[in-house]
Amino acid sequence: MIIDEESAQVVRKIFEWKVKEGLGNLSICHRLNDMGILNPTGYKKKRLNQNYNNAKILQEDYSWCPSTVRNILKNDIYIGNITQGKRRVKSYKIHKVEQVPEDEWITVENMHEPIIDKELFEKAQSMRKVDTRVQSNGELSMWAGTLRCADCGRAMHKKYSRNKSGKRYEYYICGTYRKKSNKLCTKHTIKVEELENAVLQVIKLHIELLVDTESLLKQMNRTSTQKLVNEKIEDTKKAKEIEIEKIRNLKRGLYEDWKNNDITKEEYLEYKQKYEQDISKTREMINNLDKQKEKQEKMIQGKSQWIENFKIYKNITTLDRDVITELVDYIEVQEDKKIMIHFKFINTST
């Protein structure tokens, strides 16, 4: 697949607006339409002169809609992947097309040059799952889509109030309590100032602890235990390869045995099939050993990546949207104002 640079620029803008500015799908549509950018159907027909039709588009209305933006943001073709098997025919008798569960899709990575990098794509996937409403001043709230009620699980809603001295402050309250009924959940209120202080202190604490953790991980990589595990896997693989070669030798001798009338043709075919099955099973065992070794290496790399993500903010003094989206998955607010921070790698509470 060859990149069409003109349309690729539009795709990059959509991902950047989503991740860096926190725009929702509808806001992205408005911006694209205001800029006079054709949607994919219009681009194919007007710019590429393709005989392309979309039954959902009437009277050559080539404006953007939220579903188009949503489909672009979740499409991994833009990071070089090809995913197939999303739909299938129900049966040869019933020619009805049905959706295939996502865990059954077939994805092959790095099939072509990517338009965006994987890090930007993954951030967009995380943000697609949360509510990112832009504030009245045009800025995205630092906590948008991050706060949840610890009891009902509903998103927390931002409100403003004044204290006794008349000073205005910002706080969050349970969405169920505010929107539905005070009998379904309690307030779970927390002031933004208290929230920021608590989250900042927890992040600082984690960074302080990382020095010891990183040293431990490096030591783990050098330990004889890890080395022995890898050596054991390699030794087992070599033994299986020798086993495969022995089976192949037996298979080669079968033909001579048959020609010398030592075995019948039926026996020859039976033994031949058995040896082929034995080779296939042994080869599968070797593949599983490779996967086991790869899995262990990924676990260590994953822990190291967790450390690196925190170390970026070693000298952090204040919080912003970038810090929250990089480190935090979501935060649960309890009725007693305690919070549970679900980091993208570990969980903690305060």
Stockholm file with secondary structure:
# STOCKHOLM 1.0

chainA/1-350         MIIDEESAQVVRKIFEWKVKEGLGNLSICHRLNDMGILNPTGYKKKRLNQNYNNAKILQEDYSWCPSTVRNILKNDIYIGNITQGKRRVKSYKIHKVEQVPEDEWITVENMHEPIIDKELFEKAQSMRKVDTRVQSNGELSMWAGTLRCADCGRAMHKKYSRNKSGKRYEYYICGTYRKKSNKLCTKHTIKVEELENAVLQVIKLHIELLVDTESLLKQMNRTSTQKLVNEKIEDTKKAKEIEIEKIRNLKRGLYEDWKNNDITKEEYLEYKQKYEQDISKTREMINNLDKQKEKQEKMIQGKSQWIENFKIYKNITTLDRDVITELVDYIEVQEDKKIMIHFKFINTST
#=GR chainA/1-350 SS CCCCHHHHHHHHHHHHHHHHSCCCHHHHHHHHHHTTCCCHHHIIIIISCCCCCCTTCCTTCCCCCHHHHHHHHTCGGGGTCEEECSEEESCSSSCCEEECCGGGCEEECSCSCCSSCHHHHHHHHHHHTSCCCBCTTSCBCTTTTTEEETTTCCBEEEEEEECTTCCEEEEEEEHHHHHTCTTTCCCCCEEHHHHHHHHHHHHHHHHHHHHHHHHHHHHHHHSHHHHHHHHHHHHHHHHHHHHHHHHHHHHHHHHHHHHTTSSCHHHHHHHHHHHHHHHHHHHHHHHHHHHHHHHHHHHHHHHHHHHHHHHTTTTCCSCCHHHHHHHEEEEEECTTSCEEEEESSCEEEC
#=GC SS_cons         CCCCHHHHHHHHHHHHHHHHSCCCHHHHHHHHHHTTCCCHHHIIIIISCCCCCCTTCCTTCCCCCHHHHHHHHTCGGGGTCEEECSEEESCSSSCCEEECCGGGCEEECSCSCCSSCHHHHHHHHHHHTSCCCBCTTSCBCTTTTTEEETTTCCBEEEEEEECTTCCEEEEEEEHHHHHTCTTTCCCCCEEHHHHHHHHHHHHHHHHHHHHHHHHHHHHHHHSHHHHHHHHHHHHHHHHHHHHHHHHHHHHHHHHHHHHTTSSCHHHHHHHHHHHHHHHHHHHHHHHHHHHHHHHHHHHHHHHHHHHHHHHTTTTCCSCCHHHHHHHEEEEEECTTSCEEEEESSCEEEC
//
